Amino acid sequence: MEALELDDLSFHINSKISVIKKTLQLRHIGQDPSLGAVLSKVTYELQLLCELLNKVETEVQRQETIAKSLKELQLTLEGDVQEASHLRDNVPPHLPKKSPTSNSVPGEEPPAEAKVTAPEPAKKPVKEKPIKEMELITVQDFTSVPAYMKNRLTYEQINHLIEELNKAVVGKYKIMHQPLKTLNNIARKQLGRFKEEETADTKGQFFIVDQDIKEFTQVKVDKRFHGMLSILRHCHRIRELRRKGIVRYVIC
């Protein structure tokens, strides 16, 4: 047997002997009146200590449960952060425009006061003719524009102009698609001008002119405006058609 094992065995035997000696010394402690009160106090303190240890154990278990819940929450939040980061880094450069909800028609006379009449047979809904609008430019489109065209213009400003010009397109062609009897005097005059501005080259095309922009939008037809039009031409959103001294902006 190795020396190390003999030392361990000797230490173990000596520890047992020491415990036996202390036990023998304390065996008759309860019979000594002077030590009886001390023994009772020790017993009481041991009971308190046991109760405290039980409370500590309960609290440790509660904290372990909370820690487990927090860990699960942390994992969930980390997953949400990763998904949010993915969405942020993959936002499409062009989002579809919200379709208008209003059914009002520019220039249309307000309906007459409702009268109580017999119900009429159901009629088939009249299909509205689709109106072609310009698509918003994408980030890639704007990047392809030469710097001398951009000047200090921004991507957002160009798309804002497209939205305004689309208002003019929709306003004009809603009037053109309405029955003449439903239009008021102002809309009828506009309709007359619209028809005078049409040519053989514009047949089947959607276009607007400077006057339409002034009547249906708040856009100023100035030098800056024409600079933005050059970007729209470059991005193939419009093309210009000049006839009889009038510039027609044809929607591509």
Summary of the structure (lengths in Angstrom):
residues: 252
radius of gyration: 44.6
end to end distance: 100.2
largest distance: 130.6
contacts: 529
relative contact order: 0.08
helix: 61%
strand: 6%
